[in-house]
């Protein structure tokens, strides 16, 4: 793989090579905005650009802490699904020697006590605010972020629909989901060639009069897991956890030239 250069940083940040040089070396601060500085330093960090004293300082400050940030969940179904995934996820990361810090709210959005921030269903504006204020790797789970710098891990919903069509036939089922996704991914889900409904706790009873495909174990069990009219294509799997772990290490090691949008079957 070719060495990442200062010209690559300039291209990704959409600035001149001179501006990148100024920022890296802490010179001519009047020549660029604070936003430009944040963007350049984010790219320097993510791609482990060398030579750079910044990259060395990041390595020396390793804490073995990982923050898991989610939106605040109100419903029982949301809490059940989040717990189910965190149960799998925490086992994998604890085996790797990391301490997990689970939060729905960060009083200070500038983080200096963690090696990475993993955002679960976090809205894009909140995610990007964290990106602007931190130089540790950020990853998104179950949320689309319109920035190629960041790893994004989500279920392959085209495959979920294919499974539903094989079971029930085309246009003969609804995709029922617990609402754990950011708005960008919800907008994409609405484009699927089937009815997509986001379920609140009290709406489970309304699912008994149709064929249902779901990715959520909680919906599957509440609707009757032996019911022939419901199909589970599970979201919380070892494959998803393994994909997240793989992306975590790629982000931490600033691996270049890899796909950042990862869809899991």
C-alpha positions as CSV (number, residue, x, y, z in Angstrom):
1,X,0.0,0.0,0.0
2,X,1.4,3.4,-0.9
3,X,2.4,5.7,1.9
4,X,-0.2,8.3,2.9
5,X,1.1,11.8,2.0
6,X,0.4,15.4,2.9
7,X,-1.3,15.7,-0.5
8,X,-3.8,13.0,0.4
9,X,-4.6,14.9,3.6
10,X,-5.1,18.1,1.6
11,X,-7.4,16.3,-0.9
12,X,-9.6,14.8,1.8
13,X,-9.8,18.0,3.8
14,X,-10.3,20.1,0.6
15,X,-7.6,22.5,1.4
16,X,-4.1,23.4,0.1
17,X,-1.0,21.5,0.9
18,X,0.4,24.6,2.5
19,X,-2.6,24.8,4.8
20,X,-2.1,21.2,6.0
21,X,1.6,22.0,6.6
22,X,0.7,25.1,8.6
23,X,-1.7,23.1,10.8
24,X,0.5,20.1,11.4
25,X,3.4,22.4,12.4
26,X,1.3,24.9,14.4
27,X,2.1,27.9,12.3
28,X,0.2,30.8,10.6
29,X,-3.0,30.2,12.6
30,X,-4.5,33.3,11.0
31,X,-4.4,31.5,7.6
32,X,-7.1,29.0,8.4
33,X,-10.3,28.6,10.4
34,X,-10.7,26.4,13.5
35,X,-13.1,24.2,11.6
36,X,-10.4,23.6,9.0
37,X,-7.9,22.8,11.7
38,X,-10.2,20.2,13.2
39,X,-10.8,18.6,9.9
40,X,-7.1,18.3,9.0
41,X,-6.2,17.0,12.5
42,X,-9.0,14.4,12.3
43,X,-7.6,13.1,9.0
44,X,-4.0,13.1,10.3
45,X,-5.2,11.0,13.2
46,X,-7.5,8.6,11.3
47,X,-4.8,7.8,8.7
48,X,-1.9,7.9,11.1
49,X,0.0,10.3,8.9
50,X,3.8,10.3,9.5
51,X,5.9,12.1,10.3
52,X,3.8,13.6,13.0
53,X,4.3,14.2,16.7
54,X,0.5,14.1,17.0
55,X,0.4,10.4,16.0
56,X,3.1,9.6,18.6
57,X,1.2,11.4,21.3
58,X,-2.0,9.4,20.5
59,X,-0.2,6.1,20.8
60,X,1.4,7.1,24.1
61,X,-2.0,8.2,25.6
62,X,-3.7,4.7,25.1
63,X,-6.1,4.2,28.0
64,X,-7.8,0.8,27.1
65,X,-11.2,2.6,27.6
66,X,-13.9,2.6,25.0
67,X,-17.0,4.8,25.3
68,X,-20.3,3.4,24.0
69,X,-22.7,6.2,23.3
70,X,-26.3,5.7,22.4
71,X,-29.4,7.9,22.3
72,X,-31.6,7.7,25.4
73,X,-34.1,4.8,25.1
74,X,-37.5,5.2,26.6
75,X,-39.3,2.0,25.5
76,X,-38.9,-1.5,27.0
77,X,-38.2,-2.9,23.5
78,X,-35.4,-0.4,22.8
79,X,-33.8,-1.2,26.2
80,X,-34.1,-5.0,25.5
81,X,-32.5,-4.7,22.1
82,X,-29.7,-2.5,23.3
83,X,-28.9,-4.8,26.2
84,X,-28.9,-7.8,23.9
85,X,-26.3,-6.3,21.7
86,X,-24.2,-4.8,24.5
87,X,-24.1,-8.3,26.1
88,X,-22.4,-9.8,23.0
89,X,-20.3,-6.7,22.4
90,X,-19.0,-6.4,26.0
91,X,-17.9,-10.0,26.1
92,X,-15.8,-9.5,22.9
93,X,-14.1,-6.3,24.0
94,X,-13.5,-7.4,27.6
95,X,-11.7,-10.4,26.2
96,X,-9.5,-8.0,24.3
97,X,-8.6,-6.1,27.5
98,X,-10.8,-3.0,27.1
99,X,-12.9,-1.3,29.7
100,X,-16.4,-0.3,28.4
101,X,-17.9,3.0,29.5
102,X,-21.6,3.1,28.5
103,X,-23.3,6.5,28.2
104,X,-26.4,8.1,26.8
105,X,-25.2,11.6,27.6
106,X,-21.7,13.2,27.7
107,X,-21.4,16.2,30.0
108,X,-18.1,17.0,28.3
109,X,-18.0,16.2,24.6
110,X,-14.3,16.5,24.3
111,X,-13.0,13.1,25.4
112,X,-9.5,12.5,26.7
113,X,-10.2,9.3,28.7
114,X,-10.9,6.8,25.9
115,X,-9.2,5.2,22.9
116,X,-12.4,5.3,20.8
117,X,-16.1,6.3,20.8
118,X,-18.6,3.8,19.4
119,X,-22.0,5.5,18.7
120,X,-25.1,3.3,18.6
121,X,-27.9,4.8,16.5
122,X,-26.6,8.3,17.3
123,X,-27.9,11.1,15.1
124,X,-25.5,12.5,12.5
125,X,-25.3,16.0,13.9
126,X,-24.4,14.7,17.3
127,X,-21.8,12.3,15.8
128,X,-20.2,15.0,13.8
129,X,-20.0,17.3,16.8
130,X,-18.0,14.7,18.6
131,X,-15.8,14.2,15.5
132,X,-15.1,17.9,15.5
133,X,-14.0,17.9,19.1
134,X,-12.1,14.7,19.4
135,X,-9.2,13.0,17.6
136,X,-9.8,9.5,18.8
137,X,-11.5,7.0,16.3
138,X,-15.3,7.3,16.1
139,X,-17.5,4.5,14.8
140,X,-21.2,4.4,14.0
141,X,-23.4,1.4,14.6
142,X,-26.9,1.4,13.1
143,X,-26.6,4.9,11.8
144,X,-25.5,6.4,8.5
145,X,-22.9,9.2,8.7
146,X,-22.4,11.1,5.4
147,X,-18.6,11.2,5.8
148,X,-16.2,8.7,4.3
149,X,-13.7,9.1,7.1
150,X,-15.8,7.1,9.6
151,X,-16.5,3.3,9.9
152,X,-20.2,2.5,9.8
153,X,-21.6,-0.9,10.7
154,X,-25.2,-1.9,10.1
155,X,-27.3,-4.8,9.1
156,X,-27.7,-5.7,5.4
157,X,-31.4,-4.9,5.0
158,X,-31.5,-5.8,1.3
159,X,-30.6,-9.3,2.5
160,X,-33.3,-9.2,5.2
161,X,-35.9,-8.3,2.5
162,X,-34.6,-11.2,0.3
163,X,-35.2,-13.6,3.2
164,X,-38.7,-12.3,3.7
165,X,-39.5,-12.7,0.0
166,X,-38.2,-16.3,0.0
167,X,-40.5,-17.0,3.1
168,X,-43.6,-15.1,2.3
169,X,-43.3,-13.9,-1.3
170,X,-42.9,-10.3,-2.7
171,X,-45.2,-7.6,-1.3
172,X,-46.6,-10.1,1.2
173,X,-45.0,-9.0,4.5
174,X,-44.1,-6.0,6.7
175,X,-40.7,-5.3,8.1
176,X,-41.2,-4.5,11.8
177,X,-38.3,-2.8,13.6
178,X,-37.6,-1.5,17.1
179,X,-36.6,2.2,16.6
180,X,-32.9,2.1,17.3
181,X,-31.6,3.9,14.2
182,X,-30.6,7.4,13.3
183,X,-32.7,9.4,10.9
184,X,-30.4,8.9,7.9
185,X,-30.7,5.1,8.1
186,X,-34.4,5.3,8.7
187,X,-34.8,7.4,5.5
188,X,-32.9,4.6,3.6
189,X,-35.0,1.9,5.2
190,X,-38.2,3.6,3.9
191,X,-36.9,3.0,0.3
192,X,-37.0,-0.8,0.7
193,X,-39.5,-2.6,-1.5
194,X,-41.8,-3.5,1.4
195,X,-43.7,-1.9,4.2
196,X,-41.4,-0.8,7.0
197,X,-42.9,0.0,10.4
198,X,-41.1,1.1,13.6
199,X,-42.7,-0.4,16.7
200,X,-43.4,1.1,20.1
201,X,-44.2,-1.1,23.1
202,X,-48.0,-0.8,22.8
203,X,-48.0,-1.5,19.1
204,X,-47.0,-5.2,19.3
205,X,-50.6,-6.3,19.4
206,X,-51.1,-4.7,16.0
207,X,-48.7,-7.2,14.3
208,X,-50.9,-10.3,14.6
209,X,-52.9,-9.8,11.4
210,X,-50.0,-9.9,8.8
211,X,-46.8,-11.6,7.9
212,X,-43.9,-10.1,9.7
213,X,-40.2,-10.0,9.1
214,X,-38.1,-8.6,11.9
215,X,-34.4,-8.3,13.0
216,X,-35.3,-7.9,16.6
217,X,-35.5,-10.9,19.0
218,X,-37.8,-9.0,21.3
219,X,-40.5,-8.5,18.7
220,X,-40.0,-12.2,17.5
221,X,-40.6,-13.5,21.0
222,X,-43.5,-11.3,21.9
223,X,-45.3,-12.1,18.7
224,X,-44.7,-15.9,19.3
225,X,-41.5,-17.3,18.1
226,X,-43.2,-20.5,16.8
227,X,-45.7,-18.5,14.8
228,X,-45.4,-19.3,11.1
229,X,-46.3,-15.7,10.1
230,X,-43.2,-14.2,11.6
231,X,-39.6,-14.5,10.5
232,X,-36.5,-13.4,12.4
233,X,-33.3,-12.4,10.6
234,X,-31.4,-11.4,13.7
235,X,-29.5,-8.1,14.0
236,X,-27.6,-8.9,17.2
237,X,-25.2,-11.7,16.1
238,X,-21.6,-12.7,16.5
239,X,-21.0,-11.6,12.9
240,X,-22.0,-8.1,13.7
241,X,-19.8,-8.0,16.8
242,X,-16.9,-9.4,14.8
243,X,-17.4,-6.7,12.1
244,X,-17.4,-4.0,14.8
245,X,-14.2,-5.4,16.4
246,X,-12.6,-5.6,13.0
247,X,-13.5,-2.0,12.2
248,X,-12.4,-0.8,15.6
249,X,-8.9,-2.2,15.1
250,X,-8.7,-0.8,11.5
251,X,-9.7,2.6,12.8
252,X,-7.3,2.4,15.8
253,X,-4.4,1.4,13.4
254,X,-5.5,4.0,10.8
255,X,-5.6,1.3,8.1
256,X,-6.0,2.9,4.7
257,X,-7.8,1.9,1.5
258,X,-10.5,-0.2,3.2
259,X,-14.3,0.0,2.9
260,X,-15.8,2.1,5.7
261,X,-19.4,1.1,5.1
262,X,-19.9,-2.4,6.4
263,X,-23.2,-4.2,6.0
264,X,-23.6,-7.5,8.0
265,X,-25.7,-10.5,7.1
